[in-house]
Every structure is written in structure tokens, then in C-alpha cells.
């Protein structure tokens, strides 16, 4: 059996968006290789379900990590990719999109403009 790469698990981070089947975290490292993080185009316009899911994920990131850099760990690559390069950016110049140890940070200025609701104390699902 192949050994899986080390991956920090962000304990108590929400596992997903209730009632949607959308996941925010993964349970274990991918045995076929790490899914890369890359900026993906976002289709979710304000008022759409997709926008709500992105806003809920950003709300969870902000209330878990705040303005501090954080390790990718078990955060879902697809969810991160929808925010990557805009609301969530790489900390290091030598960013490795294939590393569970890659360091990210919320660009608060951009994030507050895109998803002001994510910074409220409570996010209604």
C-alpha cells in the first residue's frame, strides 16, 4: 500500500455546506496524487446558490484563520480554486499548487469587496 503524503487536518473546520452535498474539506490525502490548486473561473453571481457556497466557504476560512496565513491541509482543492488568485492568495513566491503544506492567506481587501457577507459574525445557511 502506498504511503499518503502528510496532510494537516483543520479540526473543527466545517466539512461542507449543509443541505448541498458540497464539501469544504477532504478526509484523507488523495492516493492518486494531490489535486492542484489553480485559479478557476467563477460562475456564481451574487444571489445564486454558487455564490452562497463560495461565500459560506470564505466565511468559514475567515472565522477559522482570520488574516493569518494558513496551510492548505485538508481544505478542498476545488473550493479553494474558486477563490484562488483573488480572495485567497499564495503566501510564498515559490507556491507549490501540488502541496498539502502550501501556505495561503485571505486577501481581505478583495474578499470583503467580493463577499461582504462572509465577514459577518453569523452566516445563515
Protein Blocks (a to p, Z undefined) as FASTA:
>chain_A
ZZdddddddehiafbdehklpafbdfbdcfkbpcdddddddfbdghiaklmmmmmmmmmm
mmmnmmadcdfklacfklmmmmgoilpccfbfklcfkbfkbccdddfklmmmmmmmlmpm
bdcZZ
